[in-house]
Amino acid sequence: MSEQSSSLMNSVTPCSECQAGHMHRQYIAYYTWLGDELITVPDFPAWVCDICGRCEYDENALTRLTLLLSPNAGKNLSSNLRLRKRENVKSKLQRPSQPE
């Protein structure tokens, strides 16, 4: 881990809610609904205010989690693209002929 990224993780920012507290990095449980199922992620990185308790989840971690939970996760997208290209080629070959 670089010096800059470790200092970013340990930095403290003012709270946007109460303006009196400071946001500290902590690891808390994250809850979200995926369809009709509740998904929980323990030890999820977040920023928590030491005065009012406001919680803001880490944006980078949310982005990674969203990619993992997406319906296309683990699917080979290149094969889908090849199928679409083949369908386009077939549709071009089957053009109606023009009347003479």
C-alpha positions as CSV (number, residue, x, y, z in Angstrom):
1,M,0.0,0.0,0.0
2,S,1.4,3.4,-0.9
3,E,2.0,6.2,1.6
4,Q,-0.7,8.3,0.0
5,S,-3.4,5.7,0.1
6,S,-2.6,4.8,3.7
7,S,-2.8,8.5,4.7
8,L,-6.1,8.8,2.8
9,M,-7.5,5.8,4.8
10,N,-6.5,7.4,8.1
11,S,-7.6,11.0,7.3
12,V,-10.4,12.6,9.2
13,T,-12.9,14.9,7.6
14,P,-15.6,17.2,9.1
15,C,-19.1,15.8,9.3
16,S,-21.5,17.2,6.7
17,E,-24.5,16.6,9.0
18,C,-23.6,18.2,12.3
19,Q,-20.5,20.2,11.3
20,A,-19.1,19.5,14.8
21,G,-17.9,16.0,14.6
22,H,-15.3,14.3,12.5
23,M,-15.8,11.4,10.1
24,H,-13.5,8.4,11.0
25,R,-13.0,5.3,8.9
26,Q,-14.6,2.3,10.6
27,Y,-15.8,-1.2,9.5
28,I,-19.5,-1.8,10.0
29,A,-22.2,-4.1,8.7
30,Y,-23.7,-3.1,5.3
31,Y,-27.3,-4.1,4.5
32,T,-29.1,-3.9,1.1
33,W,-32.0,-5.5,-0.7
34,L,-31.3,-7.5,-3.9
35,G,-34.7,-8.2,-5.3
36,D,-36.6,-9.6,-2.3
37,E,-33.5,-10.9,-0.5
38,L,-31.7,-9.0,2.2
39,I,-27.9,-9.0,1.6
40,T,-25.6,-8.3,4.6
41,V,-21.9,-7.6,4.3
42,P,-19.9,-7.6,7.6
43,D,-16.9,-5.4,8.1
44,F,-17.8,-3.0,5.3
45,P,-15.7,0.2,5.1
46,A,-17.5,3.4,6.0
47,W,-17.0,6.8,7.4
48,V,-18.8,7.4,10.8
49,C,-19.2,10.7,12.6
50,D,-17.9,10.6,16.2
51,I,-20.6,13.1,17.4
52,C,-23.9,12.4,15.5
53,G,-23.2,8.9,14.2
54,R,-23.8,9.8,10.6
55,C,-22.6,6.9,8.4
56,E,-21.3,7.3,4.8
57,Y,-20.3,4.1,3.1
58,D,-16.9,4.1,1.2
59,E,-17.6,4.9,-2.5
60,N,-14.8,2.6,-3.8
61,A,-16.1,-0.4,-1.7
62,L,-19.7,0.3,-2.9
63,T,-18.6,0.3,-6.5
64,R,-16.8,-3.0,-6.1
65,L,-19.8,-4.5,-4.3
66,T,-22.2,-3.3,-7.0
67,L,-20.1,-5.0,-9.6
68,L,-20.2,-8.3,-7.6
69,L,-23.9,-8.1,-7.1
70,S,-24.8,-7.2,-10.7
71,P,-26.8,-9.7,-12.7
72,N,-24.0,-10.1,-15.2
73,A,-21.3,-10.9,-12.7
74,G,-19.4,-14.0,-13.7
75,K,-21.0,-14.2,-17.2
76,N,-18.8,-14.1,-20.3
77,L,-19.9,-10.9,-22.0
78,S,-17.7,-11.5,-25.1
79,S,-19.8,-14.5,-26.2
80,N,-22.9,-12.4,-26.0
81,L,-21.3,-9.8,-28.2
82,R,-20.3,-12.4,-30.8
83,L,-23.9,-13.7,-30.9
84,R,-25.2,-10.2,-31.5
85,K,-22.7,-9.6,-34.3
86,R,-23.7,-12.9,-35.9
87,E,-27.4,-11.9,-35.7
88,N,-26.7,-8.6,-37.3
89,V,-24.8,-10.3,-40.2
90,K,-27.7,-12.7,-40.8
91,S,-30.2,-9.9,-40.9
92,K,-28.1,-8.0,-43.4
93,L,-27.9,-11.1,-45.7
94,Q,-31.7,-11.6,-45.6
95,R,-32.7,-8.3,-47.2
96,P,-35.7,-8.3,-49.4
97,S,-35.0,-8.0,-53.0
98,Q,-36.2,-5.0,-54.9
99,P,-38.8,-5.4,-57.6
100,E,-37.6,-4.9,-61.1
